[in-house]
């Protein structure tokens, strides 16, 4: 299995994987909008013999900690093709993404989702607690990407890219 950053040639396979992995096209639409808006930071793919087995997407966020801007990303979506599930591919994709983002100077990664699932990647509700976000709650988690972590109690704003809000508005209709 080859884990690497996505290439432009991977876009059709990523779109097809997202559409096949979720019950609605929301995640595929989200990724399209993130790309069009220029908010895509990193997309990691797993491939085997030229076939796309999985994808993990990281997008830009506007985050402040103690009123200072902090380089941060949102992880969403993560998808693995049905025949490759339960083989550690999601973990490998997310870990490789975290490593690249850490080397790139990103301080925090946020995710919205099941704490039982995303907890295995190191995401915790406690790290996201106290951030002012429309997504704040039990499914809003964060992970410090730098070794120094983040001081306890110091929080601020955490705003996802506009594509997230646009998708939420469409879902509300």
C-alpha positions in Angstrom: 0.0 0.0 0.0 1.4 3.4 -1.0 0.4 6.4 1.1 1.1 9.7 -0.5 -0.2 13.2 -1.1 -2.9 13.3 -3.8 -2.1 14.4 -7.3 -4.4 16.2 -9.8 -4.8 12.9 -11.6 -6.4 11.4 -8.5 -9.4 13.8 -8.4 -11.8 11.6 -10.3 -11.0 8.5 -8.2 -11.3 10.5 -5.0 -14.7 11.8 -6.0 -15.8 8.3 -6.9 -14.6 6.9 -3.6 -16.3 9.5 -1.6 -19.6 9.0 -3.5 -19.3 5.2 -3.0 -18.4 5.5 0.7 -21.2 7.7 2.0 -25.0 7.5 1.7 -25.3 11.0 0.1 -22.9 13.0 -2.0 -22.3 15.6 0.8 -18.6 14.6 1.4 -17.8 14.7 -2.4 -19.5 18.1 -2.7 -17.6 19.4 0.4 -14.2 18.4 -1.1 -15.2 20.0 -4.5 -16.1 23.2 -2.7 -12.9 23.2 -0.6 -10.8 22.9 -3.8 -12.7 25.5 -5.7 -12.5 27.9 -2.7 -8.8 27.4 -2.3 -9.2 26.0 1.2 -7.7 22.6 0.6 -4.5 22.1 2.6 -3.6 18.5 2.2 -5.2 15.4 0.7 -3.6 12.0 1.4 -4.4 8.9 -0.6 -3.7 5.2 -0.2 -3.3 3.3 -3.4 -2.6 -0.3 -4.3 -1.5 -1.3 -7.8 -2.9 2.0 -9.1 -6.3 1.6 -7.5 -7.4 4.2 -4.9 -8.0 2.5 -1.5 -8.5 5.5 0.7 -8.4 9.2 1.2 -8.0 11.7 4.1 -8.7 15.4 3.5 -7.4 18.3 5.6 -8.7 21.9 4.9 -7.9 25.3 6.1 -9.4 26.8 9.3 -9.3 30.3 10.8 -8.3 29.7 14.4 -7.2 32.0 17.2 -5.7 31.0 20.5 -5.4 33.8 23.1 -6.3 36.3 20.3 -3.4 35.1 18.1 -3.8 33.4 14.8 -2.8 29.7 14.8 -2.2 27.5 11.7 -4.9 24.9 11.9 -6.8 22.4 9.8 -10.0 20.4 9.8 -9.9 16.7 9.0 -12.9 15.7 6.8 -13.7 13.5 5.2 -11.9 10.2 5.7 -13.0 7.3 3.4 -11.7 3.8 2.7 -13.0 1.6 -0.1 -15.2 -1.2 1.3 -12.7 -4.0 0.3 -9.9 -2.2 2.2 -11.6 -1.4 5.4 -10.4 -2.7 8.8 -6.8 -3.0 7.6 -5.4 0.2 9.2 -5.6 2.3 6.1 -7.5 5.2 7.7 -5.0 5.3 10.5 -2.1 5.3 8.1 -3.6 8.1 6.0 -4.4 10.3 9.0 -1.0 9.6 10.6 0.9 10.5 7.4 -1.2 13.7 7.1 -0.5 14.7 10.7 3.2 14.2 10.1 3.3 16.3 7.0 1.2 19.0 8.7 3.4 19.1 11.7 6.5 19.5 9.5 4.6 22.2 7.7 4.1 24.2 10.9 0.5 23.5 11.5 -0.4 23.6 15.3 -3.9 22.1 15.5 -6.2 19.7 13.7 -9.9 19.7 14.4 -12.5 17.1 13.5 -16.3 16.7 13.7 -17.4 13.1 14.3 -17.7 10.1 16.5 -15.3 10.4 19.5 -14.9 6.6 19.6 -13.7 6.6 16.0 -11.6 9.7 15.9 -10.2 9.2 19.4 -8.0 6.4 18.0 -6.2 9.1 15.9 -5.5 11.1 19.0 -8.4 13.6 18.8 -10.0 14.6 22.1 -13.0 16.8 23.1 -10.9 18.4 25.9 -8.6 20.0 23.3 -11.5 21.6 21.5 -13.5 22.5 24.6 -13.7 26.3 25.0 -13.2 27.2 21.4 -16.0 29.4 20.0 -17.3 27.5 17.1 -20.7 26.8 15.6 -19.7 23.1 15.8 -18.8 23.1 19.5 -20.2 20.1 21.3 -19.4 16.5 22.1 -18.5 15.7 18.4 -16.0 18.6 18.1 -12.5 17.4 18.8 -8.9 18.6 18.3 -5.4 17.4 18.3 -2.2 19.5 18.9 0.2 18.7 16.0 3.3 20.3 17.6 5.2 18.7 20.4 4.6 21.6 22.8 0.9 21.1 22.5 -1.3 23.9 23.7 -1.5 25.5 27.1 -4.5 24.4 29.2 -7.4 26.7 29.4 -6.2 29.0 26.6 -8.7 28.9 23.7 -10.3 31.3 21.2 -12.2 31.0 17.9 -12.2 28.0 15.5 -13.9 28.6 12.2 -14.1 26.0 9.5 -13.8 26.9 5.8 -17.0 28.4 4.3 -17.7 25.1 2.4 -18.7 23.5 5.7 -21.3 26.1 6.5 -22.6 26.0 2.9 -23.1 22.2 3.2 -24.8 22.6 6.5 -27.2 25.1 5.0 -28.1 22.8 2.1 -28.7 19.9 4.5 -31.0 22.1 6.5 -33.2 22.7 3.5 
